[in-house]
Structure formats: C-alpha cells, structure tokens
C-alpha cells in the first residue's frame, strides 16, 4: 500500500515547486511572445523590403527548428560566445522567441 505520509512529505513539495515554476514560465513567456509576434507581423507587413525579409527569416528559422534545439542553443551554445543565461531565463527566452514566431 502507498504510504500517504511519504507522498505528502517527500513527493508533494517538488511537484508543487514544479507547478509554480511552470506557472511563472507561462506568465512571463506568453505575453512577451505575443508582443514580439505582433512586432514581427507589423515588420513583415509594413516594413521595407529589408525589414520584411529579416522578419520572414526569423519566422522561418524559429518555426522550422524544434523548441528543444532552440533551448539547447540558448543554454549551451550562447555561453561560448559570452552570452550567459540562468536556466530559468534561458527557458523564458527560448519560449518567447518560439512563441513570437508562431504568433506572427
């Protein structure tokens, strides 16, 4: 039988912490991604040829690569060129960039 005290004392606190981190991630990345997506869409529609092309390349790149690969690039590759993120901020940045591409 399952020991409910074990579940309550050992298993439940990390699960609650994970849920809170997920909620923080959603609260930060969805609105920011929407704002970025609107800016990219405006750039594609109303920008000159150069701006429109840059926005199209951004959209194609971030829609075309898997989110996990983007997160690996942000967290592992960018520090090699001097751009450092905490694990949480790397996740937020990745979700914002990906969400912005899909919102545009």
VMD Tcl script that draws the C-alpha trace (Angstrom):
set ca {
  {0.00 0.00 0.00}
  {1.10 3.58 -0.60}
  {2.23 5.48 2.47}
  {0.35 8.78 2.35}
  {2.83 10.47 4.68}
  {5.63 9.63 2.24}
  {3.63 11.13 -0.60}
  {2.78 14.24 1.42}
  {6.24 14.82 2.88}
  {8.55 13.67 0.09}
  {6.76 13.68 -3.25}
  {4.36 16.59 -2.99}
  {6.76 19.53 -2.31}
  {8.84 19.05 -5.50}
  {5.66 18.67 -7.54}
  {4.24 21.91 -6.14}
  {7.54 23.67 -6.81}
  {7.50 22.42 -10.40}
  {3.94 23.65 -10.90}
  {4.89 27.10 -9.58}
  {7.92 27.30 -11.89}
  {5.70 26.30 -14.82}
  {3.17 29.00 -13.96}
  {5.95 31.63 -13.73}
  {7.28 30.48 -17.09}
  {3.85 30.79 -18.69}
  {3.15 34.20 -17.13}
  {6.43 35.59 -18.46}
  {6.66 33.98 -21.87}
  {3.15 34.04 -23.35}
  {2.50 37.82 -23.14}
  {6.08 38.64 -24.16}
  {5.86 36.22 -27.09}
  {2.59 37.81 -28.16}
  {4.15 41.28 -28.12}
  {7.15 40.02 -30.10}
  {4.83 38.28 -32.56}
  {2.86 41.47 -33.13}
  {6.08 43.42 -33.74}
  {7.33 40.77 -36.18}
  {3.98 40.72 -38.01}
  {3.97 44.52 -38.30}
  {7.54 44.39 -39.59}
  {6.62 41.81 -42.21}
  {3.55 43.69 -43.42}
  {4.56 47.35 -43.14}
  {8.35 47.26 -43.15}
  {10.55 47.96 -46.11}
  {11.97 45.05 -48.09}
  {14.98 44.57 -45.78}
  {12.95 44.61 -42.54}
  {10.31 42.35 -44.06}
  {12.98 39.87 -45.15}
  {14.59 39.84 -41.68}
  {11.21 39.20 -40.07}
  {10.49 36.40 -42.55}
  {13.88 34.77 -41.86}
  {13.25 34.98 -38.11}
  {9.83 33.39 -38.50}
  {11.06 30.62 -40.80}
  {14.00 29.81 -38.51}
  {12.07 29.66 -35.25}
  {9.10 27.81 -36.75}
  {11.38 25.40 -38.59}
  {13.61 24.27 -35.74}
  {12.37 22.23 -32.78}
  {11.98 24.09 -29.50}
  {14.33 21.68 -27.75}
  {17.11 22.51 -30.22}
  {16.49 26.23 -29.68}
  {16.72 25.75 -25.91}
  {19.98 23.80 -26.31}
  {21.42 26.57 -28.48}
  {20.39 29.27 -26.00}
  {21.65 27.43 -22.92}
  {24.74 25.63 -24.23}
  {25.97 27.43 -27.37}
  {25.48 31.09 -26.46}
  {27.81 30.93 -23.41}
  {30.65 30.01 -25.78}
  {30.32 33.49 -27.33}
  {29.90 35.23 -23.98}
  {26.11 35.37 -23.58}
  {25.11 33.69 -20.31}
  {21.62 32.85 -19.04}
  {20.37 31.21 -15.89}
  {18.44 28.01 -16.63}
  {15.10 29.72 -15.98}
  {15.91 32.76 -18.13}
  {17.18 30.52 -20.93}
  {13.83 28.73 -20.90}
  {11.89 32.01 -20.83}
  {13.98 33.41 -23.71}
  {13.50 30.26 -25.78}
  {9.76 30.21 -25.21}
  {9.45 33.92 -26.03}
  {11.36 33.57 -29.29}
  {9.44 30.47 -30.35}
  {6.09 31.87 -29.29}
  {6.79 35.14 -31.08}
  {7.45 33.28 -34.32}
  {4.20 31.35 -34.09}
  {2.16 34.42 -33.10}
  {3.46 36.35 -36.09}
}
mol new
graphics top color blue
foreach p $ca { graphics top sphere $p radius 0.5 }
foreach p [lrange $ca 0 end-1] q [lrange $ca 1 end] { graphics top cylinder $p $q radius 0.2 }
display resetview
